[in-house]
């Protein structure tokens, strides 16, 4: 939910496409993709389940089949 709040509060051109278990798929305009790929792990990593921090991986691509792990510069 914090990610959705971030999108709304900052007028980021993005929307949730799919959630499955612990995965979220977002459609993001290309010029905003790097911003969210860097901000979302910080937001999501701030939460802990039973005291265990959440590990967050980000993948980017133009389709589900082309997703590749994102590593910020």
N, C-alpha and C positions, 0 to 999 in steps of 0.2 A: 504494500500500500504506500510506503514512503516513496517508492520510485514513481508511482502515479502522481503523488502530490508534487514531486519535483517537476514532472512533465507539465502539470497544470500551472504551477506557480511560476515557472520560467518560460511558459508558452513555447515549449519544445515541440516541433512538428513530428510527433511520434504517437503510436497507439499500440495497445496490447493486441496481439493476434491470437495467441494460444498460451495456455498454462497447462502443464502436465506434471503432476507430482511436484517436484522441486525445480522445475524448469519454466522459464518465461520466454516467450518469443515476441519480440517487438518489431513493428514496421517503423522505420525511422528514416526521415529524409536524409539523403547522403551527407549534406553539409552539417548535420547535427549528430551523426553516428559516432564520431570520435569523442565528442563531449560526453554522450551517455555511456559509452564504453569505458570511460575513465571514472565517471561519477557513480554509476550503479554499483560497482564492486565495493566502493566506500560505504554507500548507503546500506547495501545488503549485508556487508561484512560486520556492520555495527550490531547486528542481532546475534543472539546466542540461543541455542536450544539446550536446555539443561546444563548451562554453563559452558557448552562447547561452541566456540565461534564457528560461523558458517563460512565454508570455503566457497569462493565465487569464481567461476570461470566465465569469460566472455568470448563469444564467437561472432564473427561478422561474415556476411556474404549476401549475394543477391537472391539466393534461394536456399531452401533447406539443404539441398544436396551440395551446395558450394560453401557452406559454413566452415570457417577456419578459425582456430584459436587466435584471439587478439592479444597482442603484447604492446602496451603503450611505449612510445619512443622515449 
